[in-house]
Amino acid sequence: MQSSVTEHWKISKPAVHSINGLVASQHHLASDVGATVLKSGGNAVDAAIATGLTLGTVEPWMSGPGGGGYMTIYLAKEKTVKIVEFGMRAPFDAVPEDYPLSPEGTGSSDSFNWPKVVGDVNIHGPLSVAVPGYIKGISLALASFGTMDWKDVIEPACQHAEWGLPIDWYSASKINNFMRGLSVYEETRKTYFSDGFPPVLDLEGGINSIPLGRLGETYRRLQTEGPESYYQGELGEQIANDLKEAGSRISLRDLNEYEAFIVEPLNTRYRDADIYVAGNLTAGPSIVQALNELGSSLTTGRQPDSETYKAYAHALLSAYDFRLENLGEGLQTPTNTTHICVSDKEGNVVSLTQTIMSGFGSRIMLPQTGILMNNGMMWFDPRPGGANSVVGGRHPLSNMCPVIGIKDNGAVFATGACGGRKIFPAVFQLVSFLVDFAMDVTSAAHQPRLDVSGTDLVTIMNNMDKDIIAELEKEFRQTRLRPNGVSPNFFALPQIVERQSSGETSGACFIPSPHAKVSAAD
């Protein structure tokens, strides 16, 4: 006789409050690093960078020095918003012929559902690696808007890199889930499966960690030789040589000539708030488009109802259709990832998204440096001739979407998420929750959402009101109900920090991220 057992977990992470600043990130150790920086007198930019560098050592499958990102910064004294762009770029020698189309149809869901490429060479392996911009970008942000020295900001990350990757149930699960793919590449296999097996938990409760190749040495070299050594020095030469040996198109010239930029944000007026987003190669323009459509179709109330969620889905379907057809560097129109939100006691607010793309990126760890490289070439449409097709030196269209919102009442919020194509739909809805329904950060972070991200499929959180679910199922041809769980996760993992004009600040993280934490500077 068979028996059926159903588990019902109800987990919540209440908001954290402070008047001296908050750091929200996807790992508690990194959040604590950022909070310590704030306590020591650093500003929001200093704390965001220290947090991000540490994330590259405690969640290396999400982000790190082999990736890139975007930072949206609200400068309280000047009352302005700036964007720091440091996304990945195609190697100068990249050619579309490297990515022949397979007759098998659609590729990875993380790749915007582009056509499949023979051997998935755009998803893993040497040809999937794009030129990394992370170190260049965060050092530019620090020099332009930070207050601390580089050597001090990177120090906590150096320590964590030397201690190694902490192994708990979540990190062990991540490594185990990716074992088949990681085992293909020698240095990655040696690092994560040194005895041929995935790491296991210390069931006696001790501290368990694994060394991350030579990453600790590399962080120390970046500390002493400076961030420019990644692109111009001996370290850069080692990176380029390892990539060449692996079969990548990236050359030393690609590193030497990589540039990060400080630019003005895109922005839109949405009800009683000004919304600021990153530029053309992020999900920023799609957020603006979706909000503009939503503003003309949504009737607000006390809580989101079925008409609200229908309006969300229709706006997302429209924005994604336009996004995938028209956006990219070839047409200049106005995954695993991780996100960080920070505020400080002076009122500065940062929204930072950083990534190496898929889980463990390209799966290639460079033997001389321990750097796990991105698979940013997956962002390109492998079909030639389009606005986002592979062209040497081109930047790809990405999913990242770090947002700053400034309300008429003086409140400033930062929000963003990790989760590949699911980032934009999540952030879009969070902005609506905060602005249309005046939710506090706890309510907004835990309000049920839906996901529409590149196809006609509408995925609905199964804890949504049953009457609303029924209405959505009648409205849309393709729907599915999915739990808001840890693994697999069908929805992006967002964070929010909101600072009131009084200085009171609240921060919240989404439930299914077991490591996520908001840390206060108090």
N, C-alpha and C positions, 0 to 999 in steps of 0.2 A: 504494500500500500504506500503510494507516494504522498508526501506531505509538502505543502508549500509554505514558505516562511517569507514574510515581507517585513523589511526594516523601515521604520519611520524615524529619521533623525531630524531634530529641530535644533539648529545651531545658530547662534548669533554672536556678532562681535560689536558690542556697544561703542558708540562714539567716544573719542578722547577729547578733552577740553583743555585749553591752556591760554594764557595771555602772553607767554614768552616764545611761542612758536611751536610748530608741529612738523613731524616728518612721517609721511605714509609711504610705505614701499611693500614689495612682495616678499620681504624676508625680515624677520624680527631683528636679526643681528645687524643688518644694514640700517634699519630704522634707528636702532640704538646708536649706531655710529653717527648718523646725521644729527640726532638730538644732542649728542655730546658736543658736536661742532657748534651747534647753536648756543649751548650753555657756556662754551668757552669764548663766545663773542663773535663767532662767524655769522655771516648773513645767510639768507635762504639759498643763494647760488653756491656758496661754499658747502653748505650742508647737502644740497642736492648732488653735487659732484662727488663728495666723499661717500655718500650713500650709494651712488651709481657705481663707483669704482669697487666698492665692497661687494655689491651684488654680483659682479663678474667673478668673484671667488667663492661665494656661497650658493649661487644658483647659476653655474656656468653654462647650463643648457639654455638659458634665457638671453643672456647678454654678456658683454665683456669687451676687452680691447681689440677683439677681432671683428667688431661690428660697427654700428653707427646709430644715429638718432636725431632727434629734434628737441629743442628746449624753448618753451614759451615763458617769458619772464615779465612780471609786472614790477616796475620800479616805483615804489611808493612816493619817494621824494619828488621825482619828475612827473609822476602820474602818467607814465607812458608804458607801452608794451613793446618788447623786442623779441625777435625770433633768432635763435642760433641754429643754423642748418648744418648738419654733418652726416647726411645720409650716405649710403654706399654708392659707388659709381662703377660702371663697366670699365674693365681694362681698356687701354687705348687699342690693344691688338685684338679685342673681342670681335668676332664675326658671326653673323647669323648661321653660317654653315656649320658651326660647332654644335648647333641644336636642331638636328633634323627631326621633322615631325614623324611620330609613330602612327601607324594605321589604327592603333587601339583606341583612339578617341580622346576623352578629357583626362588631363593630368591631375595632380594633387589638388585637393580642395583649398589648401593654403595658397595656391598659385593663381588665385582669381579664376580658377577653372579654365585656364588656358589649355590649348591642345597638348596632349601628352608628347613628350620628347623621347626619342629612342634612348633606352638605358637610363632615363631620368637624370641625364648628366647636368641638367639645370637645377636639380633638386639636391643632389649630394655629389661629392667628389670634387676634383680640382677645378673643373670648368664651371662649377656653381658658385665659386668664390668671387665676390665683387671687392673692389678696393675699399678697405675699411677707413672710416672717418672719425671713429669715436674719440681717440686721444687728441686728434687735432681740434675737434669741436669743443670738448669740455675744457681744454686748456685755453682756447679762445674765449669761452664764456668766463672762465676764472679771471683771466687777465683784464677783461673788459668790465665785468660786473661784480666780481668777487672781492674779498678783502684779505684773504689769507694767502700765504705762500704755497706754491705747488707742492713742495716737499712735505709740508704739514698736512695738506688736504689728502695726499695719497698714503700717508703713514698707516692709518688703520687698515687700508686694503692690503698694504705690504704685509702687515702682521697676519691677516686672515689668509693671504695666499701662502705664506710660510707654514701656517698651521695645517692647511689642507682643507679639502671639502668635508664639511660635517655630514656624517651619515646618520640620518634618521629614517623613519618609515617612508617619508615622502621622497627624499633623494634616492633612497634605495629602490623605490618603485620606479622612479624616472629612469634610472640607469638600466634596471632590468627590462623595462618596456622597450628601450632602444638598443638592447644588446645585439640583435641581429645586424642592424645597420652599422653600429659603432665598431663591431668586430671586423669589418671589412678593411679598416684602415689601421696600419701597424701601430703608430704612436698612440692613437686613441684606444686601441685594444690593450696595449701595455699599461696604460694609465688606469682605465676603469675596470679591467679584468686581468689583473696582474697574475693571478693563479688560474686563469681560464674561467673564473666564475664571477658573477656580480658581487659587489660588497654586501655584507650582511650586517644587521643590527647587532650591537652589543646588548644582549638580553639581560646582562647584569647591571645595566644602567650606567656604564662607564662612558667616557667620551670616545667616540669612534670617528675617525677621519681617514681620508686617503690623500696622498700627495698628488698635486696637479701638474705632473711633469716638472718643467723648469719655470713655471709661472711665477713662483715666489722670487726667483732670481731676476726675472724680467721686470716685475714691479719695482724691485729695488734699483735696477738700472734706470728705469724711468724716473725714479725719485732723485737719483744722484746726477744723471746725465741730462735730465729735463725731457719734457714731452716731445720736443722736436727731434730727439734721437730716434723716435719710432719711424720718422719719415726721412731723415737726413743722415743719420749716424750709422755706426756699426750695427746697431740693433736693426735698423731698417734693411741693411744689407743681408743680415741673417734671415729676416722675414722674407725678403725677395728671393733669396737663394733656396730656402725651403719650399716656397711656392713653386718656383721653377722646377725643382726636383720632383715635386708631386705631379706636375703637368698643367699648372695654372698658366693663364695668359698674363697674369700680373707681373710687371717688371719693376725694377728700381725706379725707373722714370715715373711710373704710376704713383709711387709713394712720394717721390720728390715733388711732384707737381700737384698733389692733392690739395684742395683748398676747402676750408670751412668758411661760412659767411654769416654776418649779422645783417638781418633784413627787417623790414617793416612787416607786421602781420597783415593777413587778411582779416576783415572784420565785418560784422553785420549788426544792425540794430534789431533786437528781438524783444518785443514787448517792453518791459522796463529795464532792460539790460543791454549792455554792449558786449558782444561775444567776439573774442580774438582767437584766431587759429593760425597754424603754420600754413605754408604756401602750397603752390601748385602741385607738388609731387607727393603730398601727403593726402590724408582724407579730409583735410581742412576745407577745400572748396566744396566737397560733398556735404559736409556739415552745414555750411552756409546755404547751399541749395535746398537741402532738406528742411532746415529751419524756416527758410523763406516760404516754402510750400506749406509747411505746417501752420505758420502764422495766419494764413488766409483760410485755413480749413478747420482748425481746432477750436472748439468751444470749451473753455476751461470751466472746471467745477471744483468741488472740494477734494475729489479723488479721481484718478484716471478711471474711465469707464470703457465700455466696449467701443464707443465711437472714438475715444482717444486712441486706443490701440489700432483700430482700423486706419485712422489717420496716420499713425506712425508707420504702419506697414506700407501704405500707399506712397508716402513720401520716400521711404527707403527704397522701394522698388524703382521709383522714378529716378532717384539720385544715382543708384547703382547702374542702371541702364546707361545713363549719360556718362558716368565715370569710366566704365570699362570700354566704351566706344570712343571717347573723345580725349580723355586726360592722359598726359604724359609729356616728357620733355620735348618730344618732336612737335607738339602743338601747344604753344604757350597760352593756356587759358587760365583768366583770373580764377602670428605665428608664434613661434614663441618670441615673445617680446616682454619687456617689463616696464612698469611705469612708476614714477615717483612724484608725489606732490609735497611741497614744502612751503611753510610760511615762517616768517621771523617776527620778532617783537617790533621791528621798525615798519612792518606792513608790506614788505616785499613778499611776493608769492611766485613760486616756480612750478611749472608743469613740465616734466621731463619724461620722454619716452625713449628707450634705448633697446637695441635688439641685435641678435645674430641671426634672426629669422626663424627657421624651423627649430624644433628641439635639437640641441647640439649643433645647430647650423649646418655647415657642409659635412660635418663629422670628421673633419681633418684637423688634427692637432699638430702644430709645427714642432718638430723635435728639438730645435735649438732654443726655443723660447717658451714652449708650453701654451702658446696662444691657440685657442679654439677658433677657427675661422668661420665667418658667416657663409650663408648660401644665398646672398642677395641677388644673384642672377635669376633666381626663380621669380622675382618680381616682374621681369620683362615678358612681354608677349613674344613667344618664339616664332610667330609668323612675321616675316619681314615686311617692311613698308609702312608700318603703323606708327602712331604717335608714341607708343611705348614699346616698340620693337628694339631688338638688340642692335646697337650702334656703338662702336668703340668710343669711350669717353663720355657716354650718356649716363645720366642719373635715372633710375627707374621710378615708376609710380609705386608708392608704398602705402601701407595701412595705418601708419602712425598718426595720432591725432591728439596732441597735447593742447588743451583748451584753457584759456583764462576768461572768466566772465566778471564784469563789473556792473553791479546793480545800481539803480538810481538812489537807493537808500545808503550807499557807501560800502556795502558788503562786496568783497572780492572772493571769488572761488576759483579753484584749480581742479580740473578733473581730467582723467585719461584712463587708459586701460591697457591690458595685454590680452592677446587672443586673436592675432592675425586678422582675417577679414571681418571678424565679429567685433572689432574695436569700434569702428565708426557707428554701427547701429546702437551699441551700448552707450557710447558717449553722447550721441544725439538724444537718446531718451533721458539720460541723466540731466542734461541741460534743461529739458522740458520739465522734468520733475522739480528741479530747483527753481525755475523761473515761472512756469505756468501754474504750478501747484504749491509754490512756496514751501516745499518740504524741507525739513532739517536734514542734515547729512546722513544720519542713521536711517531715516525713512527712505531717502532717495537711494542709498546704497543697497537696500534690501527690498525695494519695491519690485515685484515681478516684471519681467521684460519679455520681449520677443526678439527674434533675430531674423533679419532678411539680409543676406550678404552675397549677392551676385547671381542668384538663381530665383526662380519663382517660389521656392520653398519658404514657408513661414514656420519657424520653429518657436514654440510657445513654452514658457516655463510652466511645469505642471502644477505649481502651487498658485497659479492665477485663479481668480474667481471662476467657478464652473460656468456661470452664465456668460461671462465674457469669452471663455474658451469656445462655447457653443456658437456664439455670434461670429467669432473669427473663423471657425470651421465652415460656417455657411458662406462667409464673404470670400474666402480664398480657396482656390482649387487644390493647392498642395499645402497641407499643414501637418505638423507632427508635434506631439507632446514629449518633452524631455525633462528629466529631473535636473535640478540645480545642484549637481554633485561634483565631487573632486575629480574623479577619473572614470570615464571620459567626461570632459566638460564641454557642453554645447553652447556656452555663452561666455562672452568676455568677462574678465575679472577687473572691475574698475575700482578706482579710489577717488575720494573727494576730500578736499580741505577748503573750508570757508572761513574767512576772517570778517567779523563784523566791524563797523566803524568804531565801536567801543574798544576794539582790540581783542575781544573774546574770540577765540578760534576753536573750531571743531573739525575733527577729521574722522573718516570712516573708510573701512576696506570691505570688499565683498566677501561673503561667507566662505565659498569653497576654496579659497587660497589658504591652506593650513599654515603657511609660514608668514602670511601678511600681517603687518602690525603698524599701528600708528603710535609713534613715540613722542612724548612731550618734552619740551626743553625746561619745564619747571623743576 
